C-alpha cells in the first residue's frame, strides 16, 4: 500500500525529471533528435505525474470518507542533546 508520503516523494521525483526534460526541449543548441527524445519523455512523465496526482486524490478522499486512516508517526529526536 502506498502512503501519502511515498506518493508525494514519487511526484517530486517526476516533477524534477520533467523540469530537466523541459529544459532540454527548450535548449536552442539541441539537435532535433535530442528535442524529439525530450518531448517523448515529457509526454511519459506527464502521464506518470497525472497518475500520481490521481492516486493522491483518491487516497485523500478515502481518508476524508473515513475509509482509510493516515498513520501518525511519533518521532523523538534529541539531536545529541543531553537531557
Biotite code that builds the C-alpha atoms (Angstrom):
import biotite.structure as struc

atoms = struc.array([
    struc.Atom([0.000, 0.000, 0.000], chain_id="A", res_id=1, res_name="UNK", atom_name="CA", element="C"),
    struc.Atom([1.251, 3.412, -0.951], chain_id="A", res_id=2, res_name="UNK", atom_name="CA", element="C"),
    struc.Atom([1.410, 6.042, 1.732], chain_id="A", res_id=3, res_name="UNK", atom_name="CA", element="C"),
    struc.Atom([0.793, 9.727, 1.183], chain_id="A", res_id=4, res_name="UNK", atom_name="CA", element="C"),
    struc.Atom([4.477, 10.383, 1.811], chain_id="A", res_id=5, res_name="UNK", atom_name="CA", element="C"),
    struc.Atom([5.653, 7.807, -0.727], chain_id="A", res_id=6, res_name="UNK", atom_name="CA", element="C"),
    struc.Atom([3.268, 9.181, -3.366], chain_id="A", res_id=7, res_name="UNK", atom_name="CA", element="C"),
    struc.Atom([4.457, 12.739, -2.757], chain_id="A", res_id=8, res_name="UNK", atom_name="CA", element="C"),
    struc.Atom([8.061, 11.534, -2.925], chain_id="A", res_id=9, res_name="UNK", atom_name="CA", element="C"),
    struc.Atom([7.406, 9.904, -6.304], chain_id="A", res_id=10, res_name="UNK", atom_name="CA", element="C"),
    struc.Atom([5.600, 13.020, -7.527], chain_id="A", res_id=11, res_name="UNK", atom_name="CA", element="C"),
    struc.Atom([8.580, 15.181, -6.517], chain_id="A", res_id=12, res_name="UNK", atom_name="CA", element="C"),
    struc.Atom([10.960, 12.936, -8.465], chain_id="A", res_id=13, res_name="UNK", atom_name="CA", element="C"),
    struc.Atom([8.735, 13.006, -11.561], chain_id="A", res_id=14, res_name="UNK", atom_name="CA", element="C"),
    struc.Atom([8.474, 16.804, -11.334], chain_id="A", res_id=15, res_name="UNK", atom_name="CA", element="C"),
    struc.Atom([12.268, 17.132, -11.183], chain_id="A", res_id=16, res_name="UNK", atom_name="CA", element="C"),
    struc.Atom([12.689, 14.830, -14.195], chain_id="A", res_id=17, res_name="UNK", atom_name="CA", element="C"),
    struc.Atom([10.004, 16.791, -16.037], chain_id="A", res_id=18, res_name="UNK", atom_name="CA", element="C"),
    struc.Atom([11.784, 20.080, -15.298], chain_id="A", res_id=19, res_name="UNK", atom_name="CA", element="C"),
    struc.Atom([15.055, 18.729, -16.701], chain_id="A", res_id=20, res_name="UNK", atom_name="CA", element="C"),
    struc.Atom([13.441, 17.309, -19.850], chain_id="A", res_id=21, res_name="UNK", atom_name="CA", element="C"),
    struc.Atom([11.637, 20.596, -20.498], chain_id="A", res_id=22, res_name="UNK", atom_name="CA", element="C"),
    struc.Atom([14.959, 22.380, -20.105], chain_id="A", res_id=23, res_name="UNK", atom_name="CA", element="C"),
    struc.Atom([16.461, 20.068, -22.739], chain_id="A", res_id=24, res_name="UNK", atom_name="CA", element="C"),
    struc.Atom([13.474, 20.530, -25.075], chain_id="A", res_id=25, res_name="UNK", atom_name="CA", element="C"),
    struc.Atom([13.834, 24.320, -24.918], chain_id="A", res_id=26, res_name="UNK", atom_name="CA", element="C"),
    struc.Atom([17.616, 24.318, -25.436], chain_id="A", res_id=27, res_name="UNK", atom_name="CA", element="C"),
    struc.Atom([18.226, 26.260, -28.632], chain_id="A", res_id=28, res_name="UNK", atom_name="CA", element="C"),
    struc.Atom([21.504, 24.413, -29.204], chain_id="A", res_id=29, res_name="UNK", atom_name="CA", element="C"),
    struc.Atom([19.988, 20.930, -29.007], chain_id="A", res_id=30, res_name="UNK", atom_name="CA", element="C"),
    struc.Atom([19.629, 18.811, -32.130], chain_id="A", res_id=31, res_name="UNK", atom_name="CA", element="C"),
    struc.Atom([16.197, 17.881, -33.471], chain_id="A", res_id=32, res_name="UNK", atom_name="CA", element="C"),
    struc.Atom([16.709, 14.286, -32.319], chain_id="A", res_id=33, res_name="UNK", atom_name="CA", element="C"),
    struc.Atom([17.526, 15.388, -28.772], chain_id="A", res_id=34, res_name="UNK", atom_name="CA", element="C"),
    struc.Atom([14.499, 17.690, -28.639], chain_id="A", res_id=35, res_name="UNK", atom_name="CA", element="C"),
    struc.Atom([12.220, 14.959, -30.024], chain_id="A", res_id=36, res_name="UNK", atom_name="CA", element="C"),
    struc.Atom([13.513, 12.493, -27.431], chain_id="A", res_id=37, res_name="UNK", atom_name="CA", element="C"),
    struc.Atom([12.973, 15.009, -24.645], chain_id="A", res_id=38, res_name="UNK", atom_name="CA", element="C"),
    struc.Atom([9.415, 15.691, -25.827], chain_id="A", res_id=39, res_name="UNK", atom_name="CA", element="C"),
    struc.Atom([8.616, 11.963, -25.839], chain_id="A", res_id=40, res_name="UNK", atom_name="CA", element="C"),
    struc.Atom([9.947, 11.722, -22.288], chain_id="A", res_id=41, res_name="UNK", atom_name="CA", element="C"),
    struc.Atom([7.900, 14.772, -21.293], chain_id="A", res_id=42, res_name="UNK", atom_name="CA", element="C"),
    struc.Atom([4.743, 13.038, -22.542], chain_id="A", res_id=43, res_name="UNK", atom_name="CA", element="C"),
    struc.Atom([5.528, 9.917, -20.492], chain_id="A", res_id=44, res_name="UNK", atom_name="CA", element="C"),
    struc.Atom([6.421, 11.942, -17.398], chain_id="A", res_id=45, res_name="UNK", atom_name="CA", element="C"),
    struc.Atom([3.193, 13.951, -17.686], chain_id="A", res_id=46, res_name="UNK", atom_name="CA", element="C"),
    struc.Atom([1.213, 10.695, -17.767], chain_id="A", res_id=47, res_name="UNK", atom_name="CA", element="C"),
    struc.Atom([3.090, 9.470, -14.682], chain_id="A", res_id=48, res_name="UNK", atom_name="CA", element="C"),
    struc.Atom([2.513, 12.802, -12.965], chain_id="A", res_id=49, res_name="UNK", atom_name="CA", element="C"),
    struc.Atom([-1.218, 12.735, -13.686], chain_id="A", res_id=50, res_name="UNK", atom_name="CA", element="C"),
    struc.Atom([-1.458, 9.161, -12.432], chain_id="A", res_id=51, res_name="UNK", atom_name="CA", element="C"),
    struc.Atom([0.318, 10.037, -9.183], chain_id="A", res_id=52, res_name="UNK", atom_name="CA", element="C"),
    struc.Atom([-1.893, 13.078, -8.640], chain_id="A", res_id=53, res_name="UNK", atom_name="CA", element="C"),
    struc.Atom([-4.946, 10.876, -9.150], chain_id="A", res_id=54, res_name="UNK", atom_name="CA", element="C"),
    struc.Atom([-3.606, 8.347, -6.617], chain_id="A", res_id=55, res_name="UNK", atom_name="CA", element="C"),
    struc.Atom([-3.018, 11.134, -4.103], chain_id="A", res_id=56, res_name="UNK", atom_name="CA", element="C"),
    struc.Atom([-6.523, 12.496, -4.678], chain_id="A", res_id=57, res_name="UNK", atom_name="CA", element="C"),
    struc.Atom([-8.051, 9.031, -4.217], chain_id="A", res_id=58, res_name="UNK", atom_name="CA", element="C"),
    struc.Atom([-6.081, 8.386, -1.034], chain_id="A", res_id=59, res_name="UNK", atom_name="CA", element="C"),
    struc.Atom([-7.050, 11.752, 0.439], chain_id="A", res_id=60, res_name="UNK", atom_name="CA", element="C"),
    struc.Atom([-10.696, 11.172, -0.491], chain_id="A", res_id=61, res_name="UNK", atom_name="CA", element="C"),
    struc.Atom([-10.573, 7.762, 1.231], chain_id="A", res_id=62, res_name="UNK", atom_name="CA", element="C"),
    struc.Atom([-9.199, 9.463, 4.356], chain_id="A", res_id=63, res_name="UNK", atom_name="CA", element="C"),
    struc.Atom([-11.912, 12.146, 4.215], chain_id="A", res_id=64, res_name="UNK", atom_name="CA", element="C"),
    struc.Atom([-14.572, 9.447, 3.765], chain_id="A", res_id=65, res_name="UNK", atom_name="CA", element="C"),
    struc.Atom([-13.178, 7.555, 6.771], chain_id="A", res_id=66, res_name="UNK", atom_name="CA", element="C"),
    struc.Atom([-12.230, 4.511, 4.687], chain_id="A", res_id=67, res_name="UNK", atom_name="CA", element="C"),
    struc.Atom([-8.531, 4.868, 5.496], chain_id="A", res_id=68, res_name="UNK", atom_name="CA", element="C"),
    struc.Atom([-6.542, 6.449, 8.264], chain_id="A", res_id=69, res_name="UNK", atom_name="CA", element="C"),
    struc.Atom([-3.316, 8.349, 7.945], chain_id="A", res_id=70, res_name="UNK", atom_name="CA", element="C"),
    struc.Atom([-0.793, 6.786, 10.292], chain_id="A", res_id=71, res_name="UNK", atom_name="CA", element="C"),
    struc.Atom([0.783, 9.151, 12.779], chain_id="A", res_id=72, res_name="UNK", atom_name="CA", element="C"),
    struc.Atom([4.453, 8.580, 13.426], chain_id="A", res_id=73, res_name="UNK", atom_name="CA", element="C"),
    struc.Atom([5.798, 9.967, 16.664], chain_id="A", res_id=74, res_name="UNK", atom_name="CA", element="C"),
    struc.Atom([9.410, 10.956, 16.480], chain_id="A", res_id=75, res_name="UNK", atom_name="CA", element="C"),
    struc.Atom([11.640, 11.661, 19.399], chain_id="A", res_id=76, res_name="UNK", atom_name="CA", element="C"),
    struc.Atom([14.886, 13.128, 18.149], chain_id="A", res_id=77, res_name="UNK", atom_name="CA", element="C"),
    struc.Atom([17.239, 14.650, 20.622], chain_id="A", res_id=78, res_name="UNK", atom_name="CA", element="C"),
    struc.Atom([19.921, 15.658, 18.108], chain_id="A", res_id=79, res_name="UNK", atom_name="CA", element="C"),
    struc.Atom([22.667, 14.783, 20.541], chain_id="A", res_id=80, res_name="UNK", atom_name="CA", element="C"),
    struc.Atom([21.306, 16.848, 23.444], chain_id="A", res_id=81, res_name="UNK", atom_name="CA", element="C"),
    struc.Atom([21.773, 15.521, 26.931], chain_id="A", res_id=82, res_name="UNK", atom_name="CA", element="C"),
    struc.Atom([18.538, 15.735, 28.916], chain_id="A", res_id=83, res_name="UNK", atom_name="CA", element="C"),
])
